[in-house]
Amino acid sequence: MPEGDTVFQTAARLRGALEGQVLTGCDIRVPRYATVDLTGLRVDAALSRGKHLLIRVGAHSIHTHLKMEGVWEVYRPPARWRRPAHTARIVLGVDGAQAVGFSLGITEVVPIADEEKAIGPLGPDLLGPDWDAGVAAANLARDPDRPIGLALLDQRLLAGVGNVYRCELCFLRGVHPATPVGRAGDPDAWVDLAHRLLVANRDRPVRVTTGDRRRGRSTWVYERARRPCLRCGTIIRTGTLGGGDSGDDERMIRWCPGCQR
């Protein structure tokens, strides 16, 4: 699942393939931008902001968001696409490489000056140069009655945590995701752990929160529903959080009843 570390790695791959290169092809397969052609312009930067990706070309910024299923892949000739062509939303070509965005949740082209408006208000980026732990902790503590599992996913508070890290953070802190922020423990400790986890995984091909890279043992609760907890042996449970009048999307949660009382 794409989270802050996934997007960070994607931006690094795109930089390696595109940055400093002149576009030899630009095919945006989204009706609103189908006539936009940036061919002949140089790619000046590819960077991540939380879960958002920005590719700066001339005076424009290509803003994409992977959402749940999106992915950017880089191909070198004569490699063929590994995904169905009809799922491609944008194709950028340079000499010796092609970057293709498949099943992207958001694809838009905006003036660089409007990047912040396109992305929307974001809290400190856990993997960005603007990371500020103090601001992130203060943001998290702002609504003490909100469930910690919903607050962690709010990108306006801190940017980069998705459902995997939400579940793993709650396990490591020994807190059920539905626990109100005000009773979930020190906000500084939550923020510090979130930062350390994403930094530890920003360059890994496989996300690891347990310290064990073996298949099926790399996470504590995520993707371990109805399996024994690696710590106490209690069966991992699954449920949902959000929806209704909360204003938050309903998302799946996993937790250990033995370790997260």
C-alpha positions as CSV (number, residue, x, y, z in Angstrom):
1,M,0.0,0.0,0.0
2,P,1.5,3.4,-1.0
3,E,2.5,5.4,2.1
4,G,5.0,8.1,2.7
5,D,8.0,5.8,2.3
6,T,6.6,4.3,-0.9
7,V,6.1,7.8,-2.4
8,F,9.6,8.9,-1.2
9,Q,11.1,5.9,-3.1
10,T,9.0,6.6,-6.2
11,A,10.2,10.2,-6.3
12,A,13.8,9.0,-6.1
13,R,13.3,6.6,-9.0
14,L,11.7,9.4,-11.1
15,R,14.5,11.7,-10.3
16,G,17.0,9.1,-11.5
17,A,15.2,8.7,-14.8
18,L,13.9,12.1,-15.6
19,E,15.6,14.9,-13.7
20,G,17.7,17.2,-15.9
21,Q,16.4,15.4,-19.0
22,V,14.3,17.0,-21.9
23,L,11.0,15.3,-22.5
24,T,10.8,13.5,-25.8
25,G,7.2,12.5,-25.2
26,C,4.3,13.5,-23.0
27,D,1.0,11.6,-23.1
28,I,-1.5,12.5,-20.4
29,R,-4.4,10.1,-20.6
30,V,-6.8,12.1,-18.5
31,P,-9.5,14.0,-20.5
32,R,-9.0,17.3,-18.8
33,Y,-5.3,17.4,-19.6
34,A,-5.3,15.3,-22.8
35,T,-4.2,18.3,-24.9
36,V,-1.3,19.2,-22.6
37,D,2.0,18.5,-24.2
38,L,5.2,19.3,-22.3
39,T,7.4,17.7,-25.0
40,G,10.7,19.6,-25.5
41,L,10.8,21.0,-21.9
42,R,13.3,19.9,-19.3
43,V,12.3,18.1,-16.1
44,D,13.8,20.2,-13.3
45,A,12.7,18.2,-10.3
46,A,10.8,15.1,-9.0
47,L,9.9,15.2,-5.3
48,S,7.5,13.9,-2.7
49,R,5.3,15.8,-0.3
50,G,3.8,13.4,2.1
51,K,1.8,11.0,-0.2
52,H,1.9,13.4,-3.1
53,L,4.3,13.4,-6.1
54,L,5.4,16.5,-8.0
55,I,7.3,16.5,-11.3
56,R,8.3,20.0,-12.3
57,V,8.6,20.6,-16.0
58,G,9.3,24.2,-17.2
59,A,6.7,26.4,-15.5
60,H,4.3,23.5,-14.8
61,S,4.1,20.9,-12.1
62,I,2.6,17.4,-12.8
63,H,0.8,16.5,-9.5
64,T,0.0,12.9,-8.9
65,H,-1.3,10.9,-6.0
66,L,-1.1,7.1,-5.9
67,K,-4.2,6.6,-3.7
68,M,-4.7,2.9,-3.1
69,E,-3.6,1.2,-6.4
70,G,-1.4,3.7,-8.2
71,V,2.2,3.2,-9.2
72,W,4.9,4.8,-11.2
73,E,7.3,2.5,-13.1
74,V,10.4,3.3,-15.1
75,Y,11.2,1.3,-18.2
76,R,14.4,1.2,-20.2
77,P,14.3,0.0,-23.9
78,P,13.5,-2.6,-25.0
79,A,11.5,-3.5,-21.8
80,R,7.7,-3.8,-22.2
81,W,5.1,-2.5,-19.8
82,R,4.3,-5.0,-17.0
83,R,0.8,-3.5,-16.5
84,P,-2.2,-3.2,-18.8
85,A,-1.9,-0.2,-21.2
86,H,-5.5,0.9,-20.4
87,T,-4.5,1.6,-16.8
88,A,-1.7,4.1,-17.8
89,R,-2.7,7.7,-16.9
90,I,0.5,9.5,-17.9
91,V,3.5,8.5,-20.0
92,L,6.7,10.6,-19.9
93,G,9.6,9.8,-22.3
94,V,13.2,10.9,-22.2
95,D,16.3,9.6,-24.1
96,G,16.8,6.1,-22.9
97,A,13.9,5.9,-20.4
98,Q,10.1,6.0,-20.1
99,A,8.2,6.8,-16.9
100,V,4.6,5.5,-16.8
101,G,2.0,6.3,-14.1
102,F,-0.5,3.5,-13.8
103,S,-3.9,3.6,-12.0
104,L,-3.1,7.0,-10.4
105,G,-5.7,8.4,-8.1
106,I,-4.9,11.9,-9.1
107,T,-3.3,13.2,-12.2
108,E,-3.3,17.0,-12.9
109,V,-1.0,19.7,-14.4
110,V,-0.8,23.0,-12.5
111,P,1.4,26.1,-12.6
112,I,4.3,25.6,-10.1
113,A,3.0,28.6,-8.2
114,D,-0.2,26.7,-7.5
115,E,1.4,23.5,-6.2
116,E,0.4,24.2,-2.6
117,K,-3.2,24.9,-3.6
118,A,-3.3,21.6,-5.6
119,I,-1.9,19.5,-2.7
120,G,-4.0,21.2,0.0
121,P,-2.9,21.9,3.6
122,L,-0.4,19.4,4.8
123,G,1.3,19.0,8.2
124,P,5.0,18.5,8.5
125,D,6.3,15.8,6.0
126,L,7.7,12.9,8.0
127,L,10.3,12.4,5.2
128,G,10.7,15.9,4.0
129,P,13.1,18.8,4.7
130,D,10.3,20.7,6.5
131,W,9.9,18.0,9.2
132,D,9.1,19.6,12.5
133,A,8.4,17.2,15.3
134,G,7.1,19.9,17.6
135,V,4.6,21.2,15.2
136,A,3.4,17.6,14.3
137,A,3.0,16.8,18.0
138,A,1.0,20.0,18.7
139,N,-1.2,19.2,15.6
140,L,-1.8,15.7,16.9
141,A,-2.8,17.0,20.4
142,R,-5.2,19.6,19.0
143,D,-8.3,17.4,19.3
144,P,-7.9,15.2,22.4
145,D,-11.3,13.5,21.8
146,R,-10.5,12.3,18.4
147,P,-9.5,8.6,18.1
148,I,-5.7,8.3,17.7
149,G,-6.3,5.9,14.7
150,L,-8.1,8.7,12.8
151,A,-5.7,11.5,13.8
152,L,-2.7,9.6,12.6
153,L,-4.2,9.4,9.1
154,D,-5.0,13.1,8.9
155,Q,-2.4,14.5,6.5
156,R,-3.1,18.0,7.8
157,L,-1.6,17.0,11.1
158,L,1.5,15.1,9.9
159,A,2.0,13.9,6.3
160,G,3.0,10.4,5.3
161,V,1.2,7.9,7.6
162,G,-1.1,5.5,5.9
163,N,-3.1,2.5,7.1
164,V,-0.1,0.2,7.5
165,Y,1.8,2.6,9.7
166,R,-1.4,3.6,11.6
167,C,-1.9,-0.1,12.6
168,E,1.7,-0.7,13.4
169,L,2.2,2.5,15.4
170,C,-0.9,1.7,17.5
171,F,0.5,-1.8,18.2
172,L,4.0,-0.6,19.1
173,R,2.5,2.0,21.5
174,G,0.1,-0.6,23.0
175,V,-3.0,1.4,22.2
176,H,-6.2,0.5,20.5
177,P,-6.8,2.7,17.4
178,A,-10.2,3.9,18.8
179,T,-8.6,5.3,21.9
180,P,-9.0,9.1,22.1
181,V,-5.8,11.1,21.5
182,G,-6.0,12.6,25.0
183,R,-5.8,9.1,26.6
184,A,-3.4,7.6,24.0
185,G,-0.1,8.8,25.6
186,D,2.5,11.5,24.9
187,P,2.0,13.0,21.4
188,D,5.7,13.6,21.2
189,A,6.3,9.9,21.6
190,W,3.8,9.0,18.8
191,V,5.4,11.5,16.5
192,D,9.0,10.4,17.3
193,L,8.1,6.7,16.6
194,A,6.3,7.6,13.4
195,H,9.3,9.5,12.2
196,R,11.7,6.7,13.1
197,L,9.6,4.0,11.4
198,L,9.3,5.9,8.1
199,V,13.0,6.9,8.1
200,A,14.0,3.3,8.7
201,N,11.9,2.1,5.7
202,R,12.4,4.9,3.2
203,D,15.1,3.0,1.3
204,R,13.9,-0.6,1.9
205,P,12.2,-2.6,-0.9
206,V,10.1,-4.3,1.8
207,R,8.5,-2.4,4.7
208,V,9.6,-3.8,8.1
209,T,8.3,-2.8,11.5
210,T,9.2,-5.9,13.5
211,G,12.9,-6.1,12.7
212,D,12.3,-9.5,11.0
213,R,12.3,-9.4,7.2
214,R,11.0,-13.0,6.8
215,R,7.8,-13.3,4.8
216,G,4.7,-13.0,7.1
217,R,6.8,-11.7,10.0
218,S,7.7,-8.2,8.8
219,T,4.7,-6.5,10.4
220,W,3.1,-6.9,13.8
221,V,-0.7,-6.7,12.9
222,Y,-1.1,-5.4,9.4
223,E,-1.9,-8.3,7.0
224,R,-2.0,-10.7,10.0
225,A,-5.7,-10.8,10.7
226,R,-6.8,-14.0,12.4
227,R,-3.2,-15.1,12.9
228,P,-1.4,-15.3,16.3
229,C,0.3,-12.2,17.6
230,L,4.1,-12.4,17.2
231,R,4.5,-11.1,20.7
232,C,1.8,-12.7,22.9
233,G,0.1,-15.3,20.7
234,T,-3.4,-13.7,20.9
235,I,-5.3,-13.9,17.6
236,I,-5.1,-10.6,15.7
237,R,-8.5,-9.0,15.2
238,T,-9.9,-6.8,12.4
239,G,-12.5,-4.1,12.3
240,T,-13.3,-0.6,10.9
241,L,-12.8,2.9,12.2
242,G,-14.2,6.1,10.8
243,G,-17.3,6.7,8.7
244,G,-20.6,7.9,10.0
245,D,-20.6,11.4,11.4
246,S,-16.8,11.4,12.1
247,G,-16.0,13.1,8.8
248,D,-13.3,10.5,8.2
249,D,-13.3,7.7,5.6
250,E,-14.1,4.3,7.1
251,R,-10.9,2.2,7.0
252,M,-9.9,-1.3,8.1
253,I,-7.9,-1.6,11.3
254,R,-6.0,-4.5,12.8
255,W,-5.1,-4.9,16.5
256,C,-4.0,-7.4,19.1
257,P,-6.5,-7.6,22.0
258,G,-3.7,-8.9,24.3
259,C,-1.1,-6.2,23.5
260,Q,-3.5,-3.2,22.8
261,R,-5.9,-3.2,25.7
